[in-house]
Amino acid sequence: MPQPRLLLTRPHPGAAQFLDRLSPALRDGAVISPLIEIAPTGVEVDLAPFAGVIFTSANGVAHAPKGDGRPAFCVGPQTTAAAAKAGWQAQMAGLDAQTLIATLSGQPQIGPLLHLAGRHRRADVAAILGASGLTVDVATIYEQNLLPLSAAAQTLLNGPSPVIVPLFSPRSAQHFAREASCTERVIALSISPAAAQALEALPLYAHDVAAEPTGEAMAEAVEKLFRCTTLP
């Protein structure tokens, strides 16, 4: 039986960083084919009017000004760690955007805040928090441009080996569903139920959802799938 292979579709540098978390057996023969390219919008950010910021992705941290000790409310441990490293007074306000919204809602005293975000956002964090009484503005500081699957990725999907494909957002899952030329041997791992929903129509060999929407939980689930996978 062929050993499972790994296909990573995260943007750079996140794909390589995730690969570094995994065991040598998984790293060997892995294919990286980003489905999304992160690019700055060039928007000038003025932090002076704001008491702090919101980060819902480490990509926001990477394209934001340095924190210089300003408060930052973050989604997930990786984004929080990245914000702290960039000089923000970072605190994790939830594992996903919905939890962050629940945490910050109804606290007007912590504002006004600026959400430093990408072009494509599942939740309108600023509007929802604004309705709760917390003043939040948004600055779109990076693009998430869609990319095709590479020839190497398509070859892997059409080969004899099972392919473990972690998908880290609903948008990347939707794009993978459009791009993949063959999915019968794909073992998909979605970061959330919303991402999993995008794959429902695909003929997959197997599909799982991470225990929580974090890089650590995704890495643990990938390792488990690798150990447990057997194909006829």
N, CA, C and O of each residue as an XYZ file, in Angstrom:
928
protein
N       0.839     -1.192      0.000
C       0.000      0.000      0.000
C       0.883      1.253      0.000
O       1.799      1.351      0.816
N       0.625      2.216     -0.901
C       1.451      3.430     -0.922
C       1.298      4.221      0.374
O       0.224      4.268      0.974
N       2.384      4.830      0.781
C       2.349      5.682      1.969
C       1.644      6.990      1.637
O       1.837      7.526      0.546
N       0.829      7.517      2.551
C       0.164      8.797      2.285
C       1.168      9.911      2.036
O       2.250      9.940      2.622
N       0.788     10.821      1.158
C       1.578     12.021      0.875
C       0.804     13.233      1.378
O      -0.397     13.158      1.638
N       1.499     14.330      1.509
C       0.906     15.548      2.054
C       0.902     16.647      1.000
O       1.912     16.893      0.341
N      -0.250     17.307      0.848
C      -0.370     18.468     -0.027
C      -0.778     19.663      0.824
O      -1.844     19.665      1.439
N       0.079     20.676      0.853
C      -0.198     21.893      1.618
C      -0.568     23.020      0.670
O       0.134     23.281     -0.307
N      -1.682     23.689      0.970
C      -2.175     24.753      0.095
C      -2.177     26.115      0.785
O      -2.738     27.074      0.255
N      -1.561     26.207      1.951
C      -1.502     27.485      2.671
C      -0.634     28.488      1.911
O       0.248     28.095      1.148
N      -0.882     29.772      2.117
C       0.018     30.777      1.533
C       1.412     30.687      2.149
O       1.585     30.158      3.247
N       2.400     31.208      1.430
C       3.732     31.376      2.007
C       3.690     32.565      2.971
O       2.956     33.518      2.708
N       4.447     32.551      4.077
C       5.340     31.487      4.540
C       4.651     30.475      5.451
O       5.306     29.599      6.014
N       3.325     30.593      5.597
C       2.610     29.725      6.527
C       2.735     28.249      6.202
O       2.775     27.415      7.106
N       2.797     27.914      4.898
C       2.895     26.504      4.511
C       4.186     25.881      5.032
O       4.167     24.792      5.607
N       5.299     26.568      4.832
C       6.589     26.045      5.294
C       6.640     25.980      6.818
O       7.207     25.046      7.385
N       6.049     26.968      7.476
C       6.023     26.969      8.942
C       5.202     25.800      9.469
O       5.576     25.172     10.459
N       4.082     25.505      8.808
C       3.265     24.368      9.224
C       4.011     23.060      8.977
O       3.975     22.155      9.811
N       4.678     22.961      7.844
C       5.427     21.744      7.519
C       6.497     21.468      8.576
O       6.756     20.313      8.914
N       7.109     22.518      9.091
C       8.153     22.356     10.102
C       7.617     21.748     11.399
O       8.386     21.193     12.184
N       6.300     21.848     11.631
C       5.697     21.265     12.832
C       5.597     19.744     12.752
O       5.453     19.075     13.775
N       5.674     19.198     11.538
C       5.316     17.806     11.310
C       6.521     16.882     11.379
O       7.671     17.320     11.336
N       6.229     15.596     11.486
C       7.275     14.583     11.581
C       8.013     14.451     10.252
O       7.468     14.794      9.203
N       9.258     13.954     10.289
C      10.035     13.792      9.050
C       9.324     12.939      8.006
O       9.441     13.207      6.810
N       8.591     11.921      8.434
C       7.903     11.049      7.478
C       6.862     11.818      6.674
O       6.651     11.526      5.496
N       6.214     12.793      7.295
C       5.230     13.608      6.586
C       5.902     14.664      5.716
O       5.424     14.972      4.624
N       6.996     15.211      6.198
C       7.693     16.243      5.423
C       8.294     15.662      4.150
O       8.382     16.346      3.131
N       8.708     14.393      4.212
C       9.326     13.749      3.054
C       8.295     13.583      1.937
O       7.282     12.907      2.116
N       8.553     14.189      0.811
C       7.653     14.061     -0.330
C       6.458     14.988     -0.313
O       5.594     14.896     -1.185
N       6.390     15.888      0.667
C       5.271     16.834      0.718
C       5.347     17.807     -0.460
O       6.430     18.187     -0.904
N       4.183     18.196     -0.948
C       4.085     19.176     -2.033
C       3.412     20.429     -1.486
O       2.362     20.351     -0.847
N       4.017     21.576     -1.740
C       3.427     22.860     -1.346
C       2.936     23.567     -2.599
O       3.709     23.855     -3.513
N       1.639     23.842     -2.624
C       1.030     24.550     -3.752
C       0.018     25.549     -3.193
O      -1.164     25.225     -3.072
N       0.465     26.753     -2.851
C      -0.454     27.730     -2.255
C      -1.642     28.031     -3.165
O      -1.484     28.243     -4.368
N      -2.825     28.046     -2.574
C      -4.033     28.418     -3.305
C      -4.348     29.900     -3.157
O      -5.188     30.440     -3.877
N      -3.674     30.549     -2.225
C      -3.892     31.974     -1.982
C      -2.538     32.656     -1.833
O      -1.639     32.149     -1.163
N      -2.413     33.802     -2.463
C      -1.211     34.625     -2.344
C      -1.561     35.875     -1.549
O      -2.495     36.600     -1.891
N      -0.808     36.118     -0.491
C      -1.027     37.303      0.334
C      -0.181     38.449     -0.213
O       1.024     38.303     -0.415
N      -0.829     39.594     -0.451
C      -0.118     40.748     -1.000
C      -0.623     42.016     -0.323
O      -1.819     42.134     -0.056
N       0.267     42.966     -0.039
C      -0.170     44.207      0.618
C      -1.031     45.055     -0.303
O      -0.838     45.063     -1.518
N      -1.979     45.767      0.284
C      -2.807     46.689     -0.503
C      -2.142     48.053     -0.646
O      -2.499     48.830     -1.533
N      -1.186     48.344      0.216
C      -0.545     49.653      0.189
C      -1.298     50.722      0.957
O      -0.931     51.897      0.910
N      -2.348     50.328      1.665
C      -3.123     51.293      2.448
C      -2.274     51.841      3.593
O      -1.628     51.084      4.317
N      -2.283     53.148      3.746
C      -1.584     53.782      4.866
C      -2.436     53.650      6.126
O      -3.633     53.937      6.108
N      -1.820     53.220      7.205
C      -2.546     53.005      8.456
C      -2.124     54.060      9.474
O      -0.944     54.194      9.798
N      -3.109     54.806      9.971
C      -2.873     55.786     11.028
C      -3.471     55.233     12.315
O      -4.690     55.139     12.454
N      -2.614     54.872     13.244
C      -3.072     54.271     14.495
C      -3.434     55.307     15.559
O      -4.010     54.959     16.589
N      -3.105     56.563     15.319
C      -3.261     57.590     16.355
C      -4.679     57.697     16.916
O      -4.826     57.884     18.124
N      -5.739     57.586     16.092
C      -7.088     57.764     16.657
C      -7.604     56.570     17.457
O      -8.702     56.631     18.009
N      -6.831     55.487     17.529
C      -7.367     54.244     18.073
C      -6.679     53.832     19.368
O      -5.484     54.058     19.561
N      -7.466     53.223     20.249
C      -6.936     52.733     21.522
C      -6.245     51.389     21.369
O      -5.474     50.982     22.238
N      -6.514     50.702     20.275
C      -5.918     49.394     20.032
C      -6.388     48.849     18.703
O      -7.096     49.524     17.955
N      -5.987     47.613     18.411
C      -6.332     47.003     17.125
C      -6.883     45.599     17.346
O      -6.789     45.025     18.431
N      -7.461     45.074     16.272
C      -7.925     43.685     16.231
C      -7.181     42.984     15.106
O      -7.097     43.496     13.989
N      -6.641     41.808     15.407
C      -6.041     40.940     14.393
C      -6.811     39.622     14.364
O      -6.915     38.939     15.383
N      -7.347     39.267     13.204
C      -8.002     37.973     13.055
C      -7.147     36.995     12.261
O      -7.578     35.875     11.989
N      -5.939     37.409     11.887
C      -5.020     36.545     11.152
C      -3.600     37.041     11.355
O      -3.361     38.237     11.519
N      -2.658     36.099     11.342
C      -1.249     36.488     11.404
C      -0.838     37.277     10.168
O       0.138     38.027     10.214
N      -1.568     37.121      9.057
C      -1.273     37.924      7.868
C      -1.500     39.404      8.146
O      -0.784     40.254      7.618
N      -2.492     39.712      8.973
C      -2.717     41.094      9.362
C      -1.537     41.652     10.136
O      -1.123     42.791      9.923
N      -1.000     40.841     11.035
C       0.171     41.265     11.813
C       1.353     41.541     10.886
O       2.064     42.533     11.048
N       1.551     40.652      9.915
C       2.703     40.769      9.017
C       2.658     42.037      8.174
O       3.704     42.547      7.773
N       1.463     42.554      7.900
C       1.335     43.730      7.035
C       0.941     44.989      7.806
O       0.625     46.015      7.204
N       0.959     44.909      9.121
C       0.599     46.049      9.967
C       1.851     46.799     10.411
O       2.958     46.268     10.323
N       1.680     48.022     10.885
C       2.814     48.717     11.511
C       3.256     47.985     12.775
O       2.534     47.128     13.283
N       4.423     48.316     13.274
C       4.884     47.756     14.540
C       3.979     48.228     15.675
O       3.414     49.321     15.632
N       3.858     47.379     16.687
C       2.895     47.664     17.738
C       3.300     48.737     18.724
O       2.451     49.493     19.197
N       4.585     48.821     19.043
C       5.077     49.808     20.013
C       4.275     49.783     21.313
O       4.008     50.826     21.910
N       3.896     48.583     21.740
C       3.221     48.428     23.020
C       1.732     48.700     23.022
O       1.108     48.677     24.083
N       1.140     48.960     21.856
C      -0.303     49.212     21.801
C      -1.075     47.908     22.008
O      -0.568     46.835     21.680
N      -2.296     47.987     22.548
C      -3.102     46.780     22.743
C      -3.542     46.166     21.414
O      -3.870     46.878     20.465
N      -3.541     44.842     21.365
C      -4.028     44.108     20.194
C      -4.854     42.923     20.678
O      -4.382     42.102     21.464
N      -6.088     42.845     20.203
C      -6.980     41.728     20.522
C      -6.937     40.761     19.339
O      -7.219     41.144     18.204
N      -6.584     39.512     19.615
C      -6.207     38.587     18.549
C      -7.056     37.322     18.554
O      -7.617     36.921     19.574
N      -7.130     36.706     17.368
C      -7.764     35.403     17.201
C      -6.677     34.333     17.164
O      -5.799     34.363     16.301
N      -6.736     33.394     18.096
C      -5.858     32.231     18.060
C      -4.471     32.470     18.623
O      -3.986     33.602     18.650
N      -3.834     31.395     19.075
C      -2.506     31.521     19.693
C      -1.411     31.942     18.720
O      -0.495     32.665     19.111
N      -1.482     31.508     17.455
C      -0.431     31.872     16.506
C      -0.459     33.357     16.188
O       0.586     34.009     16.156
N      -1.652     33.896     15.952
C      -1.773     35.324     15.674
C      -1.355     36.137     16.895
O      -0.695     37.167     16.765
N      -1.741     35.671     18.076
C      -1.372     36.367     19.310
C       0.140     36.385     19.490
O       0.715     37.414     19.847
N       0.785     35.248     19.243
C       2.244     35.173     19.371
C       2.931     36.074     18.348
O       3.916     36.742     18.664
N       2.407     36.091     17.118
C       2.994     36.941     16.079
C       2.855     38.415     16.448
O       3.777     39.202     16.235
N       1.696     38.787     17.004
C       1.482     40.180     17.396
C       2.420     40.579     18.535
O       2.980     41.675     18.528
N       2.586     39.695     19.502
C       3.499     39.988     20.610
C       4.926     40.174     20.096
O       5.648     41.063     20.548
N       5.322     39.328     19.153
C       6.672     39.425     18.586
C       6.860     40.733     17.822
O       7.970     41.260     17.747
N       5.764     41.255     17.252
C       5.826     42.501     16.482
C       5.657     43.736     17.359
O       5.518     44.846     16.847
N       5.669     43.549     18.675
C       5.665     44.692     19.577
C       4.313     45.124     20.091
O       4.201     46.167     20.735
N       3.273     44.336     19.817
C       1.943     44.668     20.323
C       1.757     44.104     21.731
O       2.357     43.090     22.087
N       0.932     44.761     22.513
C       0.499     44.210     23.799
C      -0.663     43.266     23.483
O      -1.833     43.638     23.569
N      -0.305     42.048     23.120
C      -1.260     41.131     22.498
C      -1.967     40.268     23.533
O      -1.355     39.763     24.474
N      -3.263     40.114     23.335
C      -4.026     39.164     24.140
C      -4.983     38.399     23.238
O      -5.604     38.973     22.344
N      -5.094     37.104     23.480
C      -5.989     36.276     22.684
C      -7.418     36.474     23.169
O      -7.723     36.267     24.344
N      -8.288     36.877     22.251
C      -9.687     37.133     22.599
C     -10.609     36.021     22.116
O     -11.828     36.129     22.246
N     -10.041     34.952     21.561
C     -10.856     33.829     21.106
C     -10.109     33.001     20.090
O      -9.103     33.438     19.531
N     -10.614     31.783     19.850
C      -9.990     30.894     18.867
C     -10.463     31.179     17.449
O      -9.823     30.752     16.488
N     -11.571     31.893     17.307
C     -12.061     32.271     15.984
C     -12.734     33.634     16.091
O     -12.875     34.190     17.180
N     -13.147     34.162     14.935
C     -13.713     35.512     14.915
C     -14.996     35.604     15.734
O     -15.243     36.613     16.394
N     -15.807     34.559     15.693
C     -17.061     34.593     16.442
C     -16.811     34.672     17.947
O     -17.516     35.384     18.662
N     -15.812     33.943     18.420
C     -15.489     33.994     19.848
C     -14.918     35.349     20.224
O     -15.225     35.885     21.289
N     -14.083     35.907     19.349
C     -13.552     37.245     19.602
C     -14.685     38.258     19.702
O     -14.687     39.110     20.590
N     -15.640     38.166     18.795
C     -16.786     39.084     18.827
C     -17.532     38.956     20.151
O     -17.900     39.958     20.765
N     -17.752     37.722     20.586
C     -18.458     37.508     21.851
C     -17.674     38.078     23.029
O     -18.259     38.607     23.975
N     -16.347     37.967     22.967
C     -15.495     38.457     24.057
C     -15.508     39.978     24.151
O     -15.559     40.536     25.247
N     -15.463     40.651     22.998
C     -15.318     42.107     22.989
C     -16.648     42.854     22.976
O     -16.688     44.047     23.278
N     -17.721     42.178     22.636
C     -19.020     42.850     22.516
C     -19.424     43.532     23.822
O     -19.214     43.011     24.917
N     -20.006     44.708     23.661
C     -20.535     45.419     24.816
C     -19.482     46.016     25.724
O     -19.751     46.280     26.896
N     -18.269     46.235     25.192
C     -17.204     46.852     25.994
C     -16.730     48.147     25.329
O     -15.602     48.209     24.842
N     -17.567     49.166     25.301
C     -17.187     50.407     24.607
C     -15.946     51.070     25.188
O     -15.281     51.846     24.502
N     -15.628     50.773     26.443
C     -14.495     51.433     27.101
C     -13.145     51.023     26.512
O     -12.153     51.720     26.722
N     -13.085     49.900     25.775
C     -11.794     49.469     25.219
C     -11.533     50.077     23.846
O     -10.446     49.907     23.294
N     -12.510     50.780     23.289
C     -12.364     51.359     21.969
C     -11.904     52.805     22.007
O     -11.620     53.355     23.071
N     -11.835     53.412     20.826
C     -12.102     52.805     19.514
C     -10.976     51.868     19.079
O      -9.812     52.065     19.430
N     -11.352     50.841     18.304
C     -10.393     49.853     17.813
C     -10.351     49.876     16.288
O     -11.298     50.310     15.632
N      -9.238     49.402     15.741
C      -9.073     49.288     14.296
C      -8.814     47.828     13.946
O      -7.851     47.232     14.429
N      -9.672     47.252     13.106
C      -9.476     45.883     12.629
C      -8.555     45.929     11.413
O      -8.933     46.454     10.365
N      -7.356     45.384     11.548
C      -6.385     45.326     10.452
C      -6.572     43.989      9.757
O      -6.176     42.946     10.276
N      -7.182     44.028      8.572
C      -7.759     42.816      7.995
C      -7.409     42.643      6.528
O      -6.845     43.531      5.889
N      -7.762     41.463      6.012
C      -7.645     41.173      4.596
C      -8.909     41.564      3.855
O      -9.931     41.889      4.458
N      -8.816     41.526      2.527
C      -9.949     41.917      1.685
C     -11.157     41.002      1.900
O     -12.299     41.460      1.933
N     -10.887     39.705      2.046
C     -11.972     38.726      2.162
C     -12.129     38.329      3.623
O     -11.218     37.767      4.231
N     -13.301     38.631      4.175
C     -13.567     38.377      5.587
C     -14.913     37.677      5.714
O     -15.911     38.136      5.160
N     -14.938     36.568      6.445
C     -16.199     35.838      6.618
C     -17.169     36.603      7.503
O     -18.375     36.597      7.259
N     -16.650     37.256      8.520
C     -17.508     37.995      9.447
C     -17.137     39.472      9.402
O     -15.957     39.820      9.367
N     -18.147     40.337      9.404
C     -17.904     41.777      9.453
C     -17.725     42.156     10.922
O     -18.651     42.625     11.583
N     -16.513     41.936     11.404
C     -16.218     42.132     12.822
C     -16.544     43.554     13.261
O     -17.144     43.760     14.316
N     -16.150     44.536     12.452
C     -16.358     45.932     12.826
C     -17.845     46.255     12.977
O     -18.250     46.903     13.941
N     -18.650     45.800     12.020
C     -20.079     46.109     12.063
C     -20.769     45.421     13.235
O     -21.604     46.021     13.912
N     -20.418     44.166     13.469
C     -21.068     43.420     14.552
C     -20.699     44.012     15.908
O     -21.559     44.183     16.772
N     -19.417     44.325     16.089
C     -19.011     44.935     17.357
C     -19.581     46.344     17.495
O     -19.918     46.778     18.596
N     -19.686     47.056     16.371
C     -20.280     48.384     16.410
C     -21.716     48.351     16.896
O     -22.156     49.234     17.632
N     -22.442     47.324     16.477
C     -23.833     47.185     16.910
C     -23.939     46.908     18.407
O     -24.988     47.135     19.011
N     -22.847     46.416     19.006
C     -22.854     46.132     20.446
C     -22.444     47.346     21.276
O     -22.482     47.308     22.506
N     -22.052     48.425     20.590
C     -21.666     49.635     21.301
C     -20.183     49.926     21.305
O     -19.760     50.964     21.815
N     -19.375     49.022     20.742
C     -17.925     49.223     20.677
C     -17.564     49.820     19.320
O     -17.889     49.240     18.284
N     -16.906     50.954     19.316
C     -16.531     51.610     18.066
C     -15.342     50.890     17.431
O     -14.267     50.804     18.025
N     -15.550     50.374     16.218
C     -14.499     49.649     15.498
C     -14.505     50.093     14.043
O     -15.549     50.099     13.390
N     -13.342     50.460     13.545
C     -13.155     50.752     12.126
C     -12.351     49.604     11.526
O     -11.825     48.762     12.254
N     -12.257     49.571     10.200
C     -11.508     48.502      9.544
C     -10.587     49.097      8.490
O     -10.966     50.021      7.771
N      -9.379     48.563      8.404
C      -8.432     48.920      7.350
C      -8.057     47.647      6.609
O      -7.565     46.694      7.215
N      -8.286     47.626      5.301
C      -7.958     46.455      4.482
C      -6.504     46.584      4.044
O      -6.186     47.343      3.129
N      -5.624     45.833      4.708
C      -4.187     46.033      4.496
C      -3.541     44.933      3.657
O      -2.368     45.044      3.300
N      -4.294     43.864      3.332
C      -3.713     42.848      2.447
C      -4.785     42.184      1.596
O      -5.950     42.083      1.980
N      -4.347     41.740      0.432
C      -5.191     40.992     -0.496
C      -4.956     39.501     -0.298
O      -3.903     39.083      0.182
N      -5.965     38.696     -0.678
C      -5.825     37.238     -0.696
C      -6.170     36.766     -2.110
O      -7.302     36.371     -2.388
N      -5.174     36.815     -2.992
C      -5.394     36.494     -4.399
C      -5.381     34.982     -4.622
O      -4.500     34.282     -4.123
N      -6.360     34.488     -5.373
C      -6.452     33.057     -5.638
C      -5.402     32.620     -6.657
O      -5.108     33.332     -7.618
N      -4.842     31.427     -6.423
C      -3.844     30.837     -7.311
C      -4.314     29.452     -7.761
O      -5.067     28.797     -7.041
N      -3.884     28.999     -8.939
C      -4.222     27.637     -9.367
C      -3.364     26.607     -8.640
O      -2.263     26.915     -8.185
N      -3.872     25.393     -8.536
C      -3.024     24.301     -8.068
C      -1.895     24.077     -9.070
O      -2.107     24.140    -10.281
N      -0.717     23.821     -8.565
C       0.439     23.615     -9.437
C       0.346     22.279    -10.163
O      -0.440     21.407     -9.791
N       1.160     22.132    -11.204
C       1.221     20.861    -11.931
C       1.657     19.733    -11.003
O       1.157     18.613    -11.109
N       2.591     20.024    -10.090
C       3.049     19.003     -9.143
C       1.912     18.557     -8.229
O       1.803     17.376     -7.900
N       1.068     19.498     -7.821
C      -0.067     19.154     -6.962
C      -1.077     18.295     -7.716
O      -1.580     17.311     -7.173
N      -1.376     18.655     -8.956
C      -2.332     17.872     -9.745
C      -1.788     16.469    -10.015
O      -2.544     15.498     -9.995
N      -0.496     16.359    -10.263
C       0.115     15.043    -10.465
C      -0.015     14.192     -9.213
O      -0.312     13.000     -9.291
N       0.207     14.808     -8.062
C       0.070     14.088     -6.798
C      -1.364     13.598     -6.608
O      -1.581     12.453     -6.210
N      -2.334     14.451     -6.888
C      -3.744     14.084     -6.709
C      -4.162     12.955     -7.647
O      -5.060     12.179     -7.320
N      -3.527     12.859     -8.797
C      -3.869     11.822     -9.770
C      -2.997     10.575     -9.644
O      -3.124      9.648    -10.444
N      -2.122     10.547     -8.657
C      -1.227      9.415     -8.473
C      -1.843      8.306     -7.645
O      -3.023      8.368     -7.300
N      -1.046      7.281     -7.321
C      -1.567      6.105     -6.618
C      -1.670      6.263     -5.101
O      -2.326      5.459     -4.439
N      -1.029      7.288     -4.549
C      -0.974      7.413     -3.092
C      -2.161      8.195     -2.548
O      -2.665      9.101     -3.212
N      -2.612      7.850     -1.336
C      -3.563      8.732     -0.659
C      -2.894     10.069     -0.368
O      -1.692     10.127     -0.109
N      -3.674     11.136     -0.412
C      -3.119     12.481     -0.237
C      -3.863     13.181      0.894
O      -5.073     13.395      0.819
N      -3.124     13.533      1.940
C      -3.699     14.293      3.050
C      -3.640     15.775      2.688
O      -2.574     16.312      2.387
N      -4.815     16.431      2.723
C      -4.904     17.842      2.332
C      -5.529     18.643      3.474
O      -6.751     18.634      3.624
N      -4.721     19.336      4.282
C      -5.279     20.231      5.298
C      -5.757     21.531      4.639
O      -5.065     22.098      3.793
N      -6.932     21.988      5.033
C      -7.496     23.211      4.460
C      -7.829     24.166      5.603
O      -8.573     23.826      6.522
N      -7.259     25.370      5.524
C      -7.220     26.265      6.676
C      -8.252     27.389      6.644
O      -8.256     28.241      7.533
N      -9.116     27.406      5.650
C     -10.164     28.427      5.617
C     -11.271     27.969      4.678
O     -11.027     27.158      3.784
N     -12.489     28.478      4.868
C     -13.566     28.141      3.932
C     -13.244     28.552      2.499
O     -13.587     27.839      1.557
N     -12.586     29.698      2.331
C     -12.294     30.165      0.970
C     -11.283     29.255      0.277
O     -11.435     28.952     -0.907
N     -10.250     28.815      1.002
C      -9.283     27.907      0.388
C      -9.914     26.549      0.106
O      -9.569     25.900     -0.882
N     -10.837     26.111      0.966
C     -11.538     24.848      0.719
C     -12.408     24.950     -0.534
O     -12.436     24.028     -1.349
N     -13.112     26.061     -0.686
C     -13.934     26.269     -1.879
C     -13.075     26.261     -3.139
O     -13.448     25.671     -4.153
N     -11.928     26.919     -3.064
C     -11.056     27.004     -4.236
C     -10.430     25.643     -4.550
O     -10.273     25.285     -5.717
N     -10.074     24.892     -3.516
C      -9.553     23.545     -3.739
C     -10.599     22.680     -4.438
O     -10.272     21.916     -5.347
N     -11.851     22.801     -4.015
C     -12.924     22.016     -4.636
C     -13.051     22.331     -6.123
O     -13.375     21.449     -6.918
N     -12.799     23.576     -6.500
C     -12.858     23.956     -7.919
C     -11.623     23.499     -8.681
O     -11.717     23.128     -9.851
N     -10.476     23.523     -8.032
C      -9.202     23.316     -8.719
C      -8.791     21.850     -8.843
O      -8.165     21.470     -9.833
N      -9.130     21.029     -7.864
C      -8.606     19.660     -7.812
C      -9.154     18.822     -8.963
O     -10.366     18.745     -9.165
N      -8.257     18.198     -9.711
C      -8.672     17.401    -10.868
C      -9.105     15.995    -10.478
O      -9.809     15.333    -11.241
N      -8.693     15.530     -9.300
C      -9.065     14.194     -8.832
C      -9.031     14.206     -7.304
O      -8.042     14.631     -6.707
N     -10.107     13.742     -6.673
C     -10.169     13.791     -5.202
C     -10.508     12.442     -4.569
O     -10.707     12.367     -3.357
N     -10.575     11.376     -5.370
C     -11.001     10.081     -4.828
C     -10.059      9.536     -3.759
O     -10.482      8.757     -2.904
N      -8.793      9.934     -3.796
C      -7.840      9.471     -2.786
C      -7.436     10.582     -1.818
O      -6.436     10.464     -1.109
N      -8.211     11.648     -1.796
C      -7.924     12.762     -0.891
C      -8.499     12.482      0.494
O      -9.664     12.115      0.645
N      -7.652     12.665      1.492
C      -8.075     12.652      2.891
C      -8.031     14.106      3.339
O      -6.969     14.635      3.667
N      -9.187     14.739      3.348
C      -9.255     16.168      3.643
C      -9.341     16.394      5.148
O      -9.977     15.634      5.877
N      -8.689     17.451      5.585
C      -8.778     17.882      6.978
C      -9.136     19.358      6.981
O      -8.349     20.195      6.538
N     -10.323     19.676      7.481
C     -10.796     21.057      7.505
C     -10.574     21.674      8.877
O     -10.681     21.000      9.902
N     -10.267     22.958      8.881
C      -9.998     23.645     10.138
C     -11.275     23.956     10.903
O     -11.230     24.202     12.109
N     -12.418     23.948     10.214
C     -13.681     24.315     10.854
C     -14.838     23.676     10.098
O     -14.666     23.249      8.956
N     -16.019     23.604     10.718
C     -17.193     23.108      9.993
C     -17.513     23.938      8.752
O     -17.992     23.398      7.755
N     -17.255     25.242      8.803
C     -17.517     26.084      7.635
C     -16.623     25.694      6.467
O     -17.075     25.666      5.323
N     -15.361     25.394      6.745
C     -14.465     24.927      5.685
C     -14.896     23.554      5.185
O     -14.847     23.281      3.986
N     -15.316     22.697      6.099
C     -15.754     21.351      5.716
C     -16.954     21.397      4.785
O     -17.070     20.575      3.877
N     -17.836     22.345      5.004
C     -19.046     22.454      4.190
C     -18.716     22.675      2.719
O     -19.454     22.232      1.839
N     -17.608     23.360      2.454
C     -17.225     23.647      1.070
C     -16.819     22.394      0.306
O     -16.751     22.417     -0.923
N     -16.549     21.298      1.018
C     -16.072     20.070      0.380
C     -17.154     18.999      0.270
O     -16.881     17.892     -0.195
N     -18.367     19.315      0.688
C     -19.409     18.297      0.802
C     -19.719     17.593     -0.516
O     -20.079     16.416     -0.514
N     -19.585     18.290     -1.630
C     -19.944     17.694     -2.922
C     -18.814     16.878     -3.541
O     -19.019     16.226     -4.565
N     -17.628     16.901     -2.942
C     -16.483     16.203     -3.529
C     -16.496     14.715     -3.179
O     -16.886     14.340     -2.073
N     -16.070     13.866     -4.118
C     -15.887     12.442     -3.810
C     -14.547     12.217     -3.108
O     -13.540     11.941     -3.760
N     -14.535     12.334     -1.795
C     -13.318     12.204     -1.004
C     -13.180     10.789     -0.459
O     -14.172     10.090     -0.251
N     -11.928     10.375     -0.232
C     -11.721      9.092      0.441
C     -12.126      9.203      1.909
O     -12.745      8.293      2.461
N     -11.771     10.322      2.534
C     -12.123     10.552      3.937
C     -12.067     12.044      4.213
O     -11.455     12.808      3.467
N     -12.717     12.447      5.298
C     -12.775     13.862      5.646
C     -12.907     13.984      7.154
O     -13.723     13.301      7.773
N     -12.099     14.858      7.741
C     -12.159     15.088      9.177
C     -12.097     16.591      9.428
O     -11.696     17.365      8.559
N     -12.501     16.986     10.631
C     -12.450     18.387     11.043
C     -11.597     18.467     12.302
O     -11.741     17.646     13.208
N     -10.712     19.451     12.358
C      -9.825     19.609     13.512
C     -10.630     19.848     14.786
O     -11.730     20.398     14.747
N     -10.067     19.429     15.902
C     -10.748     19.566     17.191
C     -10.988     21.027     17.550
O     -11.977     21.353     18.206
N     -10.087     21.904     17.123
C     -10.272     23.337     17.303
C      -9.538     24.056     16.177
O      -8.629     23.486     15.574
N      -9.917     25.296     15.884
C      -9.356     25.991     14.716
C      -7.991     26.611     14.983
O      -7.836     27.831     14.924
N      -7.004     25.771     15.275
C      -5.648     26.248     15.532
C      -4.650     25.433     14.721
O      -4.936     24.309     14.311
N      -3.478     26.014     14.498
C      -2.429     25.298     13.792
C      -1.986     24.059     14.540
O      -1.689     23.033     13.928
N      -1.940     24.146     15.863
C      -1.532     22.996     16.667
C      -2.506     21.835     16.500
O      -2.088     20.690     16.330
N      -3.806     22.131     16.549
C      -4.806     21.076     16.386
C      -4.762     20.490     14.981
O      -4.958     19.287     14.805
N      -4.505     21.327     13.984
C      -4.395     20.829     12.612
C      -3.186     19.912     12.467
O      -3.276     18.864     11.827
N      -2.058     20.298     13.056
C      -0.859     19.462     12.968
C      -1.080     18.119     13.652
O      -0.682     17.080     13.125
N      -1.707     18.134     14.814
C      -1.983     16.880     15.526
C      -2.904     15.982     14.707
O      -2.707     14.768     14.654
N      -3.908     16.578     14.069
C      -4.844     15.789     13.273
C      -4.175     15.212     12.025
O      -4.459     14.080     11.634
N      -3.291     15.985     11.402
C      -2.555     15.480     10.235
C      -1.703     14.277     10.627
O      -1.676     13.273      9.914
N      -1.012     14.377     11.752
C      -0.182     13.259     12.216
C      -1.044     12.021     12.481
O      -0.656     10.905     12.136
N      -2.200     12.220     13.088
C      -3.088     11.098     13.382
C      -3.593     10.450     12.095
O      -3.622      9.225     11.986
N      -3.988     11.265     11.128
C      -4.456     10.723      9.851
C      -3.347      9.953      9.145
O      -3.595      8.910      8.539
N      -2.137     10.465      9.224
C      -1.005      9.791      8.590
C      -0.775      8.413      9.210
O      -0.531      7.437      8.500
N      -0.856      8.344     10.538
C      -0.632      7.067     11.225
C      -1.747      6.062     10.942
O      -1.501      4.861     10.830
N      -2.965      6.565     10.829
C      -4.124      5.669     10.761
C      -4.539      5.290      9.343
O      -5.327      4.364      9.156
N      -4.019      5.993      8.350
C      -4.518      5.792      6.993
C      -4.125      4.434      6.431
O      -2.954      4.054      6.424
N      -5.128      3.720      5.964
C      -4.902      2.487      5.200
C      -5.893      2.478      4.056
O      -7.084      2.719      4.253
N      -5.402      2.202      2.868
C      -6.264      2.132      1.690
C      -6.205      0.728      1.109
O      -5.162      0.079      1.171
N      -7.323      0.246      0.538
C      -7.312     -1.082     -0.074
C      -6.422     -1.114     -1.307
O      -6.295     -2.157     -1.950
